[in-house]
Amino acid sequence: MKSLGLALGLIVVLLVAAIFILPAVIPASTYREPVETAARDALNREVSLDGDIALQIFPQLQIRASNVSIANAEGFGEDAFAEMREMRVGVRLIPLLSRRVEITEFVLVEPTIRLAQNRRGNNWSFTPPDAAAAAPSTEGTGFVRREGALPIEASFGDVRIENGALYFTDGSQSRAITGLDLSVALPSLDTETRVTGALNADGQSLSFSANIGSIRDFFEGRETPVMVGLGGNLADLSFTGRILAGEAIAYDGELDATIPSVRALAAFAGAPLPAGENLERFRAAGQLSGAPGEISLNARTLALDAISGSGSLAVNLAGQRPLISGGLVLTELDVNPYLPTANDTAAPTSSGGIPPWSEAPIDLAGLGIVDADLSLSVDRLLVQAMEIGNARLRVNLRNSRLEVRLENIALYEGQGSATVVANNRGRQPSYSVEAQLTGLDAGPFLEAAAGFDKLRGTGALTINLLAAGQSQSAIMSSLDGSGIFSFADGAIVGINIAETIRNVSRLVGGGETDGETADADAATTGEEQTTDFSALTGSFTVANGQVSQQDLLMLSPLLRVTGAGTLNLPAQTLDYRLQPRAVASIQGQGGERDLRGITVPIRLRGGFNAVSVGVDTEAVGQALLQGALSNALGSQGTTNPRDALRDGLLNAIGIGPEGEGDAAPAGEEPTAQPDPAEQLLRGLLNQRRDRNQQPAEEPAGDPQ
């Protein structure tokens, strides 16, 4: 027995020596090379343990190594793929006998990983090329949650990453994560796991946390509670929910997320947005659910910049671009901050009128960031200066082509629908607008839509326009299309056509004028002047920015007005002729003569910001000359040639001996004639005006 006891004691001494003494006395070089060789064979890369190595066997197996590095793949530079200042790993030995893994320590101090990708491949694939070719396909065999996926017991004690760094480059962009601190608390696979950490990503500080109810439940496909938090300059997010039971990773729960700047987040994600002051603060709160590649949000609160509302959204990440679909209910939507704009805007005129069209390029790159299929219900929609009520919209964005259909809109006391398209698929952007509007209050609508405040009434409008171009100027030069308009019970502001007819007829006919300084070719104009009408109709066509309108017809109890002319949109000029004819006595307008049948052409011409309105002396002069000569030659029985010439002049503009005459054919545009005709009219009219303005008697010897 004594010998047996001595033998057992010797064995114990040897074991103690092996556990405590041998690791201290065995040189590190003895196991440094085998460890490097084993790691090299496993990773197919050179592995170096250049610093100190320490080995402890009892009471736990613990390895410490410093200055560890893994070589980069061939063709990716000389810098190591991964390196760390220190690595510490500890595992309890005795629990391993019962298939229980207890990691007491897993610490990486200042690890650095450099990921790179180029046309040849990437540097994080460790399988040898020949092995990859021989390996069976694993397509469609991704991670599956299933019963029995974790048949072991395990716990983690001190699991940390201290001041880590991760770098990525693909030749076109580089990303950097630095200052990574990560801590994992996992008492067991059946209790709650907690993860906390912080990092700096491309200059942005982020903190994160996550609680998972049970790692075993998660891996084995059972329902698992989860909480996730994210904070920092880019986002403030909290999610409380569950991972649903099943093989796939599906989840639902309550989300509350705030993004201080969508622009900053997009830039961080490598998809910077076009320059602008919009797309900043975003907030969403509601029920979130999803699965790999899919996210759905039933939001009780949605807000972007000044836009707020509620609705449901779904994001599908499986395509080339994220696809956003769903429906939104918004109180107010001001789209002006989101409309395509030139990179620099033409300065307005000093008088506040329409500025010249800008030559700066319009950036539609934002249309290529996502695809969308949305329905919107908006109580108040603002588009430029227009205000639309109770709008129902369908928004479809596919591959840089945006189509917005406005259904059942309330617009300035009227109703209508419209379709607007902006297409950035081709070599240059293209646009189209189709609209049908009825019951419009013309005054505020035209002022908001086009800055035109000279028409009042209730009307209908149909337009169909196309354009293309990189700038405002190019769009106006390429504009094509057509339109029809009809207005009723309104007025043209800025001119009194009846008064103009009366003044011209008096100058020619020998009567007194209201204004002693009235010009022969001046129309009665001014902000206080109006011409009422019962109906105003017409149509127009547009070709390369040139608007042609040839069938204007305005009816009123006193007047019948036809009109025709052109607008040059690229040059911002117009040249338009009105042919008004009195169809009833306009004595009530201040005149004493019955002027029925009189036609006095009126011409509008000039730049958009400086339109001149006056009697078309060129047309009237030609008519006067032709009429006077014809009447004089045809009055053989007339004893007084001067009276014959005067009667011819009066008949030429529609004033017969009884104050009546025939109107010029409706819509007929006078042919341009030489200047002598206009000079004759001006002379005759001004001569008559001068005679009317002379005193009845002048003292002898006064200056003439």
MARLUM-780771 format. One line per 4 residues: number of its first residue (from 1); their letters; for each residue x, z, y of C-alpha. Coordinates in nm, 3 decimals, always signed. Layout:
BEGIN
NUM) a) X:Z:Y; ...;
END
This chain:
BEGIN
1) mksl) +0.000:+0.000:+0.000; +0.286:+0.080:+0.231; +0.429:-0.270:+0.181; +0.086:-0.428:+0.247;
5) glal) +0.053:-0.233:+0.571; +0.396:-0.342:+0.683; +0.305:-0.704:+0.609; -0.015:-0.689:+0.806;
9) gliv) +0.164:-0.524:+1.095; +0.426:-0.795:+1.093; +0.155:-1.063:+1.104; -0.010:-0.894:+1.400;
13) vllv) +0.321:-0.872:+1.580; +0.386:-1.240:+1.516; +0.040:-1.338:+1.643; +0.082:-1.129:+1.957;
17) aaif) +0.423:-1.284:+2.008; +0.277:-1.632:+1.963; -0.006:-1.567:+2.206; +0.174:-1.379:+2.479;
21) ilpa) +0.545:-1.442:+2.438; +0.584:-1.797:+2.314; +0.407:-1.964:+2.615; +0.649:-1.780:+2.838;
25) vipa) +0.966:-1.866:+2.649; +0.888:-2.220:+2.535; +1.018:-2.468:+2.798; +0.745:-2.670:+2.977;
29) styr) +0.925:-2.989:+2.882; +0.831:-2.917:+2.521; +0.465:-2.993:+2.581; +0.481:-3.186:+2.912;
33) epve) +0.572:-3.513:+2.740; +0.309:-3.485:+2.461; +0.037:-3.413:+2.721; +0.142:-3.711:+2.936;
37) taar) +0.153:-3.936:+2.629; -0.189:-3.827:+2.510; -0.339:-3.877:+2.857; -0.173:-4.219:+2.893;
41) daln) -0.313:-4.335:+2.559; -0.661:-4.213:+2.651; -0.671:-4.367:+3.000; -0.449:-4.670:+2.944;
45) revs) -0.264:-4.564:+3.260; +0.058:-4.382:+3.329; -0.008:-4.009:+3.380; +0.254:-3.786:+3.542;
49) ldgd) +0.279:-3.408:+3.548; +0.552:-3.378:+3.809; +0.505:-3.015:+3.909; +0.496:-2.683:+3.734;
53) ialq) +0.300:-2.640:+3.411; +0.171:-2.308:+3.283; +0.002:-2.238:+2.949; -0.195:-1.928:+2.850;
57) ifpq) -0.358:-1.885:+2.508; -0.521:-1.542:+2.509; -0.772:-1.406:+2.604; -0.857:-1.758:+2.715;
61) lqir) -0.696:-2.095:+2.684; -0.577:-2.177:+3.033; -0.367:-2.464:+3.160; -0.230:-2.496:+3.511;
65) asnv) -0.054:-2.808:+3.636; +0.057:-2.918:+3.979; +0.134:-3.257:+4.128; -0.074:-3.448:+3.872;
69) sian) -0.113:-3.823:+3.924; -0.273:-4.120:+3.748; -0.120:-4.460:+3.817; -0.321:-4.743:+3.972;
73) aegf) -0.425:-5.052:+3.782; -0.205:-5.357:+3.804; -0.268:-5.562:+4.118; -0.407:-5.273:+4.324;
77) geda) -0.097:-5.147:+4.500; +0.163:-4.881:+4.446; -0.043:-4.578:+4.553; -0.173:-4.366:+4.268;
81) faem) -0.531:-4.415:+4.154; -0.577:-4.038:+4.151; -0.361:-3.741:+4.235; -0.410:-3.370:+4.299;
85) remr) -0.197:-3.085:+4.419; -0.314:-2.851:+4.148; -0.546:-2.843:+3.847; -0.660:-2.527:+3.666;
89) vgvr) -0.866:-2.528:+3.346; -0.969:-2.221:+3.146; -1.180:-2.197:+2.828; -1.264:-1.886:+2.626;
93) lipl) -1.138:-1.919:+2.268; -1.356:-1.687:+2.064; -1.696:-1.837:+2.173; -1.568:-2.177:+2.055;
97) lsrr) -1.587:-2.046:+1.698; -1.968:-2.031:+1.736; -1.994:-2.370:+1.913; -2.037:-2.214:+2.253;
101) veit) -1.834:-2.356:+2.542; -1.753:-2.106:+2.814; -1.548:-2.261:+3.090; -1.411:-1.977:+3.294;
105) efvl) -1.237:-2.196:+3.545; -1.226:-2.562:+3.641; -1.061:-2.605:+3.979; -0.922:-2.918:+4.138;
109) vept) -0.718:-2.852:+4.451; -0.688:-3.138:+4.701; -0.776:-3.418:+4.459; -0.755:-3.771:+4.598;
113) irla) -0.917:-4.073:+4.431; -0.863:-4.428:+4.555; -1.125:-4.680:+4.442; -1.064:-5.050:+4.504;
117) qnrr) -1.235:-5.375:+4.418; -1.130:-5.739:+4.459; -1.190:-6.078:+4.299; -0.996:-5.972:+3.989;
121) gnnw) -1.213:-5.665:+3.925; -1.183:-5.295:+4.004; -0.934:-5.017:+3.942; -1.168:-4.761:+3.787;
125) sftp) -1.221:-4.942:+3.455; -0.985:-4.774:+3.208; -1.069:-4.986:+2.900; -0.795:-5.237:+2.808;
129) pdaa) -0.905:-5.602:+2.858; -0.880:-5.682:+2.487; -1.081:-5.374:+2.397; -1.348:-5.468:+2.651;
133) aaap) -1.376:-5.813:+2.497; -1.411:-5.670:+2.149; -1.655:-5.393:+2.240; -2.020:-5.449:+2.152;
137) steg) -2.266:-5.511:+2.433; -2.430:-5.200:+2.577; -2.672:-5.385:+2.801; -3.003:-5.201:+2.821;
141) tgfv) -2.863:-4.886:+2.658; -2.852:-4.664:+2.966; -2.900:-4.290:+2.979; -3.209:-4.172:+2.796;
145) rreg) -3.348:-3.818:+2.807; -3.440:-3.709:+2.457; -3.488:-3.402:+2.241; -3.163:-3.256:+2.105;
149) alpi) -2.942:-3.427:+2.365; -2.758:-3.094:+2.426; -2.719:-2.914:+2.091; -2.455:-2.675:+2.224;
153) easf) -2.438:-2.362:+2.433; -2.225:-2.364:+2.746; -2.161:-2.187:+3.069; -1.946:-2.256:+3.371;
157) gdvr) -1.778:-1.989:+3.572; -1.557:-2.093:+3.862; -1.610:-2.469:+3.899; -1.483:-2.600:+4.230;
161) ieng) -1.330:-2.891:+4.415; -1.124:-2.790:+4.714; -1.056:-3.029:+5.003; -1.104:-3.345:+4.799;
165) alyf) -1.089:-3.704:+4.922; -1.241:-4.028:+4.799; -1.149:-4.369:+4.940; -1.308:-4.707:+4.869;
169) tdgs) -1.219:-5.060:+4.976; -1.330:-5.406:+4.866; -1.125:-5.612:+5.109; -1.409:-5.648:+5.360;
173) qsra) -1.498:-5.287:+5.421; -1.346:-4.945:+5.367; -1.519:-4.610:+5.320; -1.371:-4.262:+5.324;
177) itgl) -1.497:-3.922:+5.214; -1.268:-3.638:+5.310; -1.283:-3.262:+5.320; -1.495:-3.252:+5.006;
181) dlsv) -1.574:-2.898:+4.895; -1.795:-2.857:+4.589; -1.906:-2.549:+4.400; -2.116:-2.539:+4.080;
185) alps) -2.279:-2.226:+3.936; -2.405:-2.271:+3.580; -2.455:-1.939:+3.397; -2.602:-2.123:+3.099;
189) ldte) -2.769:-2.451:+3.004; -3.109:-2.277:+3.002; -3.098:-2.115:+3.346; -3.100:-2.250:+3.700;
193) trvt) -2.797:-2.449:+3.810; -2.688:-2.433:+4.174; -2.469:-2.692:+4.348; -2.347:-2.656:+4.707;
197) galn) -2.092:-2.842:+4.909; -1.986:-3.021:+5.224; -1.792:-3.332:+5.314; -1.695:-3.563:+5.595;
201) adgq) -1.799:-3.924:+5.537; -1.656:-4.184:+5.774; -1.645:-3.927:+6.050; -1.990:-3.783:+5.979;
205) slsf) -2.019:-3.420:+5.861; -2.265:-3.358:+5.580; -2.369:-3.053:+5.382; -2.572:-3.056:+5.062;
209) sani) -2.731:-2.825:+4.810; -2.931:-2.864:+4.490; -3.106:-2.632:+4.245; -3.203:-2.760:+3.900;
213) gsir) -3.424:-2.545:+3.682; -3.249:-2.607:+3.350; -2.981:-2.855:+3.254; -3.100:-2.854:+2.893;
217) dffe) -3.459:-2.927:+2.995; -3.338:-3.213:+3.210; -3.126:-3.376:+2.940; -3.388:-3.328:+2.671;
221) gret) -3.673:-3.486:+2.867; -3.878:-3.182:+2.963; -4.027:-3.116:+3.307; -3.762:-2.961:+3.531;
225) pvmv) -3.810:-2.804:+3.876; -3.568:-2.926:+4.141; -3.482:-2.854:+4.504; -3.254:-3.073:+4.718;
229) glgg) -3.129:-3.018:+5.070; -2.917:-3.235:+5.298; -2.800:-3.152:+5.648; -2.571:-3.294:+5.911;
233) nlad) -2.555:-3.547:+6.191; -2.709:-3.827:+5.985; -3.008:-3.653:+5.826; -3.189:-3.327:+5.776;
237) lsft) -3.380:-3.344:+5.449; -3.553:-3.108:+5.212; -3.728:-3.190:+4.884; -3.907:-2.944:+4.660;
241) gril) -4.057:-3.083:+4.342; -3.995:-3.159:+3.977; -3.841:-3.411:+3.745; -4.124:-3.529:+3.523;
245) agea) -4.123:-3.510:+3.144; -4.019:-3.829:+2.967; -3.720:-4.044:+2.883; -3.682:-4.195:+3.234;
249) iayd) -3.584:-3.998:+3.542; -3.907:-3.986:+3.742; -3.990:-3.725:+4.004; -4.244:-3.609:+4.259;
253) geld) -4.264:-3.336:+4.519; -4.288:-3.246:+4.884; -4.052:-3.417:+5.129; -3.970:-3.332:+5.489;
257) atip) -3.701:-3.559:+5.633; -3.569:-3.617:+5.984; -3.315:-3.886:+6.072; -3.179:-3.831:+6.424;
261) svra) -3.071:-4.197:+6.450; -3.170:-4.479:+6.217; -2.899:-4.687:+6.380; -2.629:-4.434:+6.298;
265) laaf) -2.751:-4.407:+5.940; -2.759:-4.787:+5.897; -2.407:-4.816:+6.036; -2.293:-4.542:+5.798;
269) agap) -2.452:-4.729:+5.506; -2.260:-5.045:+5.597; -2.558:-5.238:+5.740; -2.535:-5.200:+6.119;
273) lpag) -2.841:-5.301:+6.320; -2.839:-5.541:+6.617; -2.772:-5.377:+6.952; -3.065:-5.204:+7.118;
277) enle) -3.213:-4.876:+7.231; -3.478:-4.857:+6.960; -3.474:-4.744:+6.594; -3.349:-4.396:+6.670;
281) rfra) -3.533:-4.081:+6.557; -3.740:-4.103:+6.238; -3.944:-3.833:+6.064; -4.149:-3.838:+5.747;
285) agql) -4.337:-3.556:+5.579; -4.556:-3.587:+5.272; -4.568:-3.638:+4.898; -4.265:-3.822:+4.759;
289) sgap) -4.244:-3.975:+4.413; -4.015:-4.222:+4.248; -3.808:-4.352:+3.962; -3.480:-4.545:+3.943;
293) geis) -3.505:-4.826:+4.201; -3.846:-4.717:+4.333; -3.956:-4.469:+4.599; -4.312:-4.398:+4.716;
297) lnar) -4.424:-4.180:+5.004; -4.778:-4.070:+5.082; -4.711:-3.947:+5.434; -4.931:-3.722:+5.639;
301) tlal) -4.674:-3.760:+5.919; -4.472:-4.070:+6.006; -4.285:-4.114:+6.332; -4.032:-4.369:+6.458;
305) dais) -3.919:-4.345:+6.819; -4.249:-4.312:+7.012; -4.462:-4.445:+6.723; -4.654:-4.193:+6.516;
309) gsgs) -4.921:-4.203:+6.249; -4.980:-4.165:+5.876; -5.003:-4.381:+5.569; -4.839:-4.472:+5.242;
313) lavn) -4.513:-4.656:+5.189; -4.327:-4.779:+4.882; -3.967:-4.900:+4.868; -3.845:-5.119:+4.584;
317) lagq) -3.465:-5.134:+4.561; -3.441:-5.378:+4.270; -3.413:-5.696:+4.478; -3.146:-5.840:+4.702;
321) rpli) -3.298:-5.648:+4.992; -3.518:-5.338:+4.992; -3.888:-5.428:+4.983; -4.116:-5.204:+5.188;
325) sggl) -4.489:-5.221:+5.117; -4.795:-5.013:+5.200; -5.041:-4.937:+5.475; -5.014:-4.742:+5.798;
329) vlte) -5.264:-4.595:+6.045; -5.115:-4.564:+6.393; -5.258:-4.430:+6.715; -5.039:-4.650:+6.934;
333) ldvn) -4.783:-4.920:+6.862; -4.565:-5.056:+7.140; -4.375:-5.347:+6.986; -4.185:-5.439:+7.304;
337) pylp) -3.873:-5.237:+7.217; -3.857:-5.420:+6.881; -3.913:-5.779:+7.001; -3.614:-6.015:+6.980;
341) tand) -3.436:-6.017:+7.314; -3.147:-6.208:+7.464; -2.813:-6.029:+7.464; -2.827:-6.036:+7.839;
345) taap) -3.140:-6.090:+8.041; -3.174:-6.318:+8.339; -3.208:-6.124:+8.659; -3.552:-6.137:+8.824;
349) tssg) -3.595:-6.323:+9.147; -3.561:-6.134:+9.472; -3.938:-6.163:+9.525; -4.015:-6.020:+9.183;
353) gipp) -4.140:-6.353:+9.043; -4.060:-6.529:+8.718; -3.681:-6.532:+8.658; -3.502:-6.842:+8.529;
357) wsea) -3.505:-6.880:+8.153; -3.204:-6.704:+8.001; -2.933:-6.899:+7.819; -2.813:-6.590:+7.628;
361) pidl) -2.853:-6.604:+7.248; -3.144:-6.421:+7.085; -3.042:-6.209:+6.787; -3.283:-6.216:+6.490;
365) aglg) -3.032:-6.074:+6.241; -3.253:-5.766:+6.198; -3.508:-5.978:+6.008; -3.264:-6.002:+5.717;
369) ivda) -3.216:-5.629:+5.658; -3.534:-5.565:+5.455; -3.840:-5.743:+5.319; -4.183:-5.603:+5.398;
373) dlsl) -4.551:-5.638:+5.311; -4.751:-5.401:+5.528; -5.103:-5.359:+5.658; -5.149:-5.172:+5.985;
377) svdr) -5.448:-5.027:+6.165; -5.362:-4.963:+6.529; -5.590:-4.810:+6.791; -5.379:-4.942:+7.079;
381) llvq) -5.127:-5.224:+7.042; -4.893:-5.318:+7.328; -4.727:-5.662:+7.326; -4.530:-5.730:+7.642;
385) amei) -4.786:-5.663:+7.918; -5.091:-5.718:+7.694; -5.299:-5.435:+7.555; -5.492:-5.491:+7.230;
389) gnar) -5.744:-5.245:+7.090; -5.857:-5.173:+6.733; -5.599:-5.412:+6.588; -5.579:-5.488:+6.218;
393) lrvn) -5.244:-5.641:+6.128; -5.080:-5.787:+5.819; -4.701:-5.798:+5.836; -4.511:-6.009:+5.587;
397) lrns) -4.130:-6.027:+5.606; -3.948:-6.229:+5.343; -3.589:-6.348:+5.356; -3.561:-6.342:+5.738;
401) rlev) -3.908:-6.491:+5.802; -4.157:-6.263:+5.977; -4.528:-6.344:+5.986; -4.768:-6.116:+6.172;
405) rlen) -5.142:-6.182:+6.141; -5.367:-6.000:+6.385; -5.717:-5.974:+6.242; -6.027:-5.868:+6.433;
409) ialy) -5.855:-5.760:+6.754; -6.029:-5.633:+7.067; -5.863:-5.792:+7.368; -5.969:-5.752:+7.733;
413) egqg) -6.340:-5.723:+7.658; -6.314:-6.006:+7.402; -6.243:-6.059:+7.034; -6.002:-6.278:+6.848;
417) satv) -5.733:-6.335:+6.590; -5.376:-6.460:+6.603; -5.079:-6.544:+6.381; -4.723:-6.515:+6.508;
421) vann) -4.418:-6.632:+6.309; -4.046:-6.578:+6.375; -3.824:-6.758:+6.123; -3.447:-6.704:+6.104;
425) rgrq) -3.383:-6.891:+5.780; -3.258:-7.217:+5.929; -2.969:-7.318:+6.150; -3.160:-7.194:+6.452;
429) psys) -3.456:-6.958:+6.491; -3.805:-7.109:+6.505; -4.134:-6.965:+6.627; -4.505:-7.042:+6.612;
433) veaq) -4.821:-6.896:+6.764; -5.182:-6.967:+6.665; -5.462:-6.782:+6.841; -5.840:-6.799:+6.882;
437) ltgl) -5.982:-6.569:+7.150; -6.338:-6.542:+7.284; -6.520:-6.335:+7.546; -6.198:-6.267:+7.740;
441) dagp) -6.192:-6.109:+8.082; -5.968:-6.384:+8.218; -5.820:-6.201:+8.517; -5.639:-5.911:+8.351;
445) flea) -5.568:-6.114:+8.035; -5.389:-6.401:+8.211; -5.203:-6.162:+8.438; -5.078:-5.963:+8.138;
449) aagf) -5.004:-6.266:+7.919; -4.846:-6.499:+8.174; -4.823:-6.322:+8.509; -5.102:-6.549:+8.642;
453) dklr) -5.354:-6.374:+8.867; -5.544:-6.667:+9.023; -5.834:-6.697:+8.781; -6.134:-6.476:+8.713;
457) gtga) -6.417:-6.514:+8.468; -6.515:-6.479:+8.104; -6.352:-6.726:+7.872; -6.235:-6.852:+7.537;
461) ltin) -5.893:-6.983:+7.445; -5.747:-7.161:+7.143; -5.374:-7.235:+7.123; -5.133:-7.372:+6.864;
465) llaa) -4.767:-7.373:+6.971; -4.431:-7.434:+6.801; -4.077:-7.383:+6.930; -3.719:-7.344:+6.814;
469) gqsq) -3.395:-7.238:+6.975; -3.123:-6.980:+7.013; -3.223:-6.876:+7.365; -3.518:-6.840:+7.598;
473) saim) -3.423:-7.163:+7.772; -3.397:-7.355:+7.444; -3.736:-7.226:+7.330; -3.906:-7.346:+7.648;
477) ssld) -3.739:-7.687:+7.621; -3.855:-7.734:+7.261; -4.214:-7.609:+7.296; -4.477:-7.833:+7.134;
481) gsgi) -4.846:-7.787:+7.068; -5.193:-7.796:+7.217; -5.476:-7.580:+7.342; -5.835:-7.565:+7.462;
485) fsfa) -5.982:-7.331:+7.722; -6.327:-7.258:+7.859; -6.419:-7.006:+8.130; -6.756:-6.921:+8.283;
489) dgai) -6.897:-6.739:+8.586; -6.568:-6.686:+8.762; -6.357:-6.786:+9.057; -6.027:-6.947:+9.148;
493) vgin) -5.839:-6.708:+9.375; -5.626:-6.831:+9.663; -5.816:-7.139:+9.780; -6.159:-7.219:+9.927;
497) iaet) -6.222:-7.578:+9.821; -6.554:-7.609:+10.005; -6.394:-7.493:+10.328; -6.109:-7.737:+10.277;
501) irnv) -6.352:-8.029:+10.237; -6.539:-7.922:+10.551; -6.224:-7.895:+10.761; -6.090:-8.235:+10.658;
505) srlv) -6.425:-8.404:+10.715; -6.450:-8.253:+11.063; -6.104:-8.366:+11.158; -6.188:-8.722:+11.060;
509) ggge) -6.551:-8.719:+11.163; -6.504:-8.580:+11.511; -6.637:-8.229:+11.466; -6.484:-7.896:+11.560;
513) tdge) -6.260:-7.711:+11.317; -6.270:-7.337:+11.259; -5.900:-7.304:+11.329; -5.761:-7.467:+11.640;
517) tada) -5.422:-7.502:+11.473; -5.546:-7.640:+11.144; -5.302:-7.889:+10.992; -5.425:-8.222:+10.872;
521) daat) -5.295:-8.169:+10.520; -5.347:-7.794:+10.486; -5.593:-7.647:+10.238; -5.783:-7.329:+10.315;
525) tgee) -5.570:-7.088:+10.116; -5.483:-6.720:+10.106; -5.529:-6.419:+9.883; -5.872:-6.358:+10.034;
529) qttd) -5.992:-6.715:+9.969; -6.188:-6.795:+9.652; -6.379:-7.081:+9.495; -6.660:-6.969:+9.266;
533) fsal) -6.750:-7.166:+8.954; -7.008:-7.151:+8.679; -6.792:-7.333:+8.423; -6.426:-7.431:+8.390;
537) tgsf) -6.313:-7.627:+8.082; -6.021:-7.836:+7.968; -5.748:-7.894:+7.712; -5.374:-7.946:+7.719;
541) tvan) -5.088:-8.076:+7.511; -4.724:-7.972:+7.511; -4.426:-8.188:+7.414; -4.066:-8.072:+7.460;
545) gqvs) -4.175:-7.817:+7.715; -4.381:-8.065:+7.921; -4.743:-7.949:+7.952; -4.995:-8.224:+8.021;
549) qqdl) -5.350:-8.141:+8.130; -5.577:-8.438:+8.208; -5.940:-8.330:+8.162; -6.005:-8.027:+8.381;
553) lmls) -6.372:-7.994:+8.478; -6.505:-7.722:+8.705; -6.876:-7.692:+8.788; -7.041:-7.481:+9.056;
557) pllr) -7.364:-7.496:+9.254; -7.176:-7.663:+9.540; -6.887:-7.848:+9.383; -6.776:-8.060:+9.093;
561) vtga) -6.398:-8.053:+9.047; -6.187:-8.259:+8.812; -5.815:-8.220:+8.772; -5.506:-8.351:+8.603;
565) gtln) -5.134:-8.287:+8.616; -4.824:-8.156:+8.446; -4.618:-7.840:+8.414; -4.247:-7.869:+8.351;
569) lpaq) -4.169:-7.545:+8.167; -3.790:-7.590:+8.140; -3.763:-7.654:+8.516; -4.045:-7.407:+8.601;
573) tldy) -4.226:-7.656:+8.823; -4.576:-7.803:+8.837; -4.745:-8.105:+8.991; -5.124:-8.093:+8.972;
577) rlqp) -5.406:-8.276:+9.151; -5.761:-8.151:+9.198; -6.045:-8.393:+9.283; -6.324:-8.177:+9.430;
581) rava) -6.656:-8.335:+9.525; -6.944:-8.165:+9.702; -7.263:-8.209:+9.498; -7.491:-8.008:+9.730;
585) siqg) -7.506:-7.921:+10.095; -7.226:-7.679:+10.188; -7.363:-7.599:+10.531; -7.381:-7.241:+10.414;
589) qgge) -7.002:-7.245:+10.391; -6.982:-7.268:+10.770; -7.030:-7.638:+10.832; -7.305:-7.825:+11.014;
593) rdlr) -7.269:-8.157:+10.833; -7.421:-8.227:+10.493; -7.105:-8.310:+10.295; -7.255:-8.407:+9.961;
597) gitv) -7.041:-8.665:+9.782; -6.725:-8.592:+9.978; -6.401:-8.599:+9.778; -6.086:-8.448:+9.929;
601) pirl) -5.798:-8.447:+9.677; -5.590:-8.127:+9.668; -5.238:-8.116:+9.532; -5.052:-7.818:+9.387;
605) rggf) -4.680:-7.861:+9.340; -4.348:-7.681:+9.349; -4.172:-7.408:+9.156; -4.359:-7.137:+8.968;
609) navs) -4.262:-6.883:+9.233; -4.330:-7.110:+9.533; -4.635:-7.327:+9.466; -4.758:-7.519:+9.770;
613) vgvd) -5.129:-7.601:+9.796; -5.252:-7.867:+10.034; -5.468:-8.172:+10.082; -5.323:-8.469:+9.896;
617) teav) -5.254:-8.674:+10.207; -5.092:-8.948:+10.004; -5.413:-9.013:+9.809; -5.644:-8.966:+10.107;
621) gqal) -5.427:-9.187:+10.328; -5.432:-9.470:+10.078; -5.810:-9.440:+10.043; -5.853:-9.434:+10.420;
625) lqga) -5.636:-9.740:+10.472; -5.803:-9.942:+10.201; -6.151:-9.834:+10.303; -6.096:-9.895:+10.671;
629) lsna) -5.956:-10.243:+10.624; -6.228:-10.334:+10.375; -6.506:-10.208:+10.601; -6.361:-10.373:+10.910;
633) lgsq) -6.325:-10.709:+10.740; -6.670:-10.685:+10.587; -6.861:-10.593:+10.907; -6.893:-10.939:+11.060;
637) gttn) -7.205:-10.844:+11.254; -7.047:-10.542:+11.413; -6.987:-10.588:+11.785; -6.753:-10.287:+11.810;
641) prda) -6.443:-10.320:+11.579; -6.339:-9.964:+11.662; -6.670:-9.829:+11.527; -6.628:-10.046:+11.216;
645) lrdg) -6.282:-9.906:+11.156; -6.407:-9.550:+11.209; -6.697:-9.603:+10.966; -6.451:-9.744:+10.715;
649) llna) -6.232:-9.437:+10.743; -6.530:-9.207:+10.693; -6.661:-9.402:+10.396; -6.315:-9.401:+10.240;
653) igig) -6.332:-9.024:+10.195; -6.700:-9.023:+10.111; -6.863:-8.961:+10.453; -7.117:-9.228:+10.531;
657) pege) -7.316:-9.271:+10.851; -7.561:-9.008:+10.723; -7.290:-8.773:+10.601; -7.314:-8.893:+10.240;
661) gdaa) -7.098:-9.110:+10.024; -6.982:-9.187:+9.676; -6.726:-8.964:+9.507; -6.411:-9.097:+9.352;
665) page) -6.434:-9.134:+8.976; -6.388:-8.802:+8.801; -6.035:-8.740:+8.685; -5.900:-9.062:+8.839;
669) epta) -5.552:-8.999:+8.968; -5.452:-9.192:+9.281; -5.168:-9.438:+9.248; -4.857:-9.354:+9.444;
673) qpdp) -4.833:-9.575:+9.754; -4.579:-9.633:+10.031; -4.540:-9.381:+10.308; -4.726:-9.585:+10.581;
677) aeql) -5.061:-9.483:+10.429; -4.981:-9.115:+10.455; -4.848:-9.169:+10.807; -5.169:-9.342:+10.906;
681) lrgl) -5.381:-9.052:+10.779; -5.167:-8.790:+10.948; -5.181:-8.985:+11.273; -5.555:-9.029:+11.264;
685) lnqr) -5.625:-8.669:+11.168; -5.381:-8.520:+11.414; -5.508:-8.748:+11.689; -5.860:-8.626:+11.627;
689) rdrn) -5.740:-8.263:+11.614; -5.553:-8.303:+11.944; -5.859:-8.450:+12.117; -6.073:-8.163:+11.992;
693) qqpa) -5.821:-7.907:+12.118; -5.790:-8.057:+12.475; -5.977:-7.872:+12.753; -6.283:-8.046:+12.894;
697) eepa) -6.120:-8.076:+13.240; -5.757:-8.044:+13.339; -5.635:-7.980:+13.693; -5.470:-8.280:+13.847;
701) gdpq) -5.097:-8.268:+13.838; -5.070:-8.031:+13.541; -4.800:-8.124:+13.287; -4.921:-8.344:+13.007;
END
